[in-house]
Amino acid sequence: MKVTSDPLLSIKGLKTSFHTHDGTITAVDGVDFDVFAGETLGLVGESGCGKSVTALSVLRLLNPSMTTIQGRVDFNGKNLLDLDPEEMRMIRGSTISMIFQEPMTSLNPILTVGEQIAESLRLHEKLDNKKAWEKAIHMLEIVQIPSPEIRAGQYPHKLSGGMRQRVMIAMALSCNPCLIFADEPTTALDVTIQAQIIRLLEHLKKGSNTSIVLITHDLGVVAQMASRVVVMYAGRVVEEAPVVELFHDARHPYTRGLLKSIPVITQDKKTRLNEIPGIVPNLLYMPKGCSFHPRCSEAMDICKKESPPMIHLKKNRRVSCWLTSDDYGEN
Amino acid sequence: MLNFLLKRLLAIIPVLLGITLLLFFMLRMLPGDPAQVLAGQMASPADVEIIRVQMGLDKPVYIQYASFLNRLVHLDLGVSARTQNPVIEEIWAKLPNTVLLALCAITLACAFGIPAGVIAAVRPYSWVDYLVTIASLFGISMPVFWLGIMLMIVFSITLQWLPAGGIGTWKHLVLPSVTLAAFVVAFIARMTRSCMLEVLSQDYVTTARSKGLKEKAIIIKHALKNALIPIITVVGLQFGLLLGGAVLTETVFAWPGLGRLIVDSILARDYAMIQGSILIFGLLYTLVNLVVDLTYAFVDPRIRYE
């Protein structure tokens, strides 16, 4: 891991609200985190906690007429949220790209996979048709798709789910981005295919300086790939830690709950799987105080009244919980 | 592919047979005596009887049907009672006019309807969208004859830019095409809008955006192409209907097409003519549908015919 002092991407106070018929929903509420060059950051949380919305906000892929994005997203010395749409478009797919969750629906069914890779090459790398096609085939080879020349000319429905996700990865990598948001890249796949895709991502990660923000709810994937983890709950960051510390010394009850929910293979079949009771709160009716308190087994009186401050324990280690006192020492 | 085509072409035969059967017997249930119509009001019962025998109408209906089928197999649609010309010649004389008008109307409708629908879908609930919606409502609910007459008053009588009726130059085509297209354009625009709205919310459109593609490329290459199948269906069905002749428009603009031919024949109880022209209409309609089905395979690689 090559961590330089200046972050590649720095998100500060990101707040994304959707305007709906029922009112304004704040899906991401004051999220801060940094991504350094060459690292893999895990962004973890249950469905609906704002992980994907964070990524979509950074790339400004949400419909601007229905959303408001506030805060700062500094990337290469520019605040992405201030760029005009045309400048932002040139960053998408070239320096920052994204891998989506659903390989079944994320590829255009009526364009060949080769064309779907080649079109960004023509656009961003200014390659002509022939060179772009050749590079597309080369990209398919890199993501280890057998007989790439034939596959490039095929339509997505001829490819299996794992193969399509490889195509998505090839697409995201094609223009040598500095940063990739991988939004649940393995969730929709079979377990064996998941392992293949993870291995592929790890393999591609080696020898490149590309940073990956790995969005997932699968802590196993995080353990394998990420060096640092940011845990989100109900639109907020609740904990951040280097991956080893997170697994050994999680501070937030939510993180601990997530860790306990991982099934153990040696577990007796009759014992119930651990879970965190309750569900993620409706974003329209957020509980007062700490948003996790209704589900927290260790909730105290203060948790119901005031939301906890972010306590920075040391570098890359912070937690937002009333249980954590400052005795750890600031920084 | 060839197999599929052959099968579909063979399937047209029973369809046409069904049409002839229904048509033949329904026609004969209509009140009114073709022999009487032909002979005229003043004719004596004896004269009417002679004509009836000449036309073969004195025989039982099933015999008439059998001889009709027999002639049909030999590609003979009979002779028009009204004009004494072979039915096929009469139809052949009118068909190009109808096809021309239908082609113009459908081209016009696509040229305006599809872009209007796309623009409305790209900016839903904006003023453009409302404008398209309101215009479509007008187009769909406006009676064709009224629109035709209004256009005629404005462009033929007041401004004197275009002829009020008849056939000959391209100028004669404009008003009837516009009149016919008004309904179809509205229909296509509504259909395009709803299909595009659906496609634009698909994951692969977000993928296309995440690649930094230009908005135009996203809308046309990624979205519109995916929305085309239902649009093609609507266009095909409407074109098929237009081929059957647009009776009202043809009447308003004195356009010598198939629609007017059919109506005139019905009024004259010209059995051979009605049967012939409706059969040809049925044939054209099924052929258009076949072409539409074949077009699907060009647009969507997932559709393959074996």
Chai-1 contact restraints between the chains, C-beta under 6 A:
chainA,res_idxA,chainB,res_idxB,connection_type,confidence,min_distance_angstrom,max_distance_angstrom,comment,restraint_id
A,L61,B,T206,contact,1.0,0.0,6.0,A-B,restraint_1
A,L61,B,R209,contact,1.0,0.0,6.0,A-B,restraint_2
A,L61,B,S210,contact,1.0,0.0,6.0,A-B,restraint_3
A,R89,B,G212,contact,1.0,0.0,6.0,A-B,restraint_4
A,R92,B,S210,contact,1.0,0.0,6.0,A-B,restraint_5
A,R92,B,G212,contact,1.0,0.0,6.0,A-B,restraint_6
A,G93,B,K211,contact,1.0,0.0,6.0,A-B,restraint_7
A,G93,B,G212,contact,1.0,0.0,6.0,A-B,restraint_8
A,M98,B,S210,contact,1.0,0.0,6.0,A-B,restraint_9
A,E102,B,D203,contact,1.0,0.0,6.0,A-B,restraint_10
A,T105,B,D203,contact,1.0,0.0,6.0,A-B,restraint_11
A,S106,B,D203,contact,1.0,0.0,6.0,A-B,restraint_12
A,S106,B,Y204,contact,1.0,0.0,6.0,A-B,restraint_13
A,S106,B,T207,contact,1.0,0.0,6.0,A-B,restraint_14
A,L107,B,Y204,contact,1.0,0.0,6.0,A-B,restraint_15
A,N108,B,Y204,contact,1.0,0.0,6.0,A-B,restraint_16
A,N108,B,H222,contact,1.0,0.0,6.0,A-B,restraint_17
A,I110,B,K225,contact,1.0,0.0,6.0,A-B,restraint_18
A,I110,B,N226,contact,1.0,0.0,6.0,A-B,restraint_19
A,I110,B,D300,contact,1.0,0.0,6.0,A-B,restraint_20
A,I110,B,P301,contact,1.0,0.0,6.0,A-B,restraint_21
A,S120,B,K211,contact,1.0,0.0,6.0,A-B,restraint_22
A,Y155,B,P301,contact,1.0,0.0,6.0,A-B,restraint_23
A,H157,B,R302,contact,1.0,0.0,6.0,A-B,restraint_24
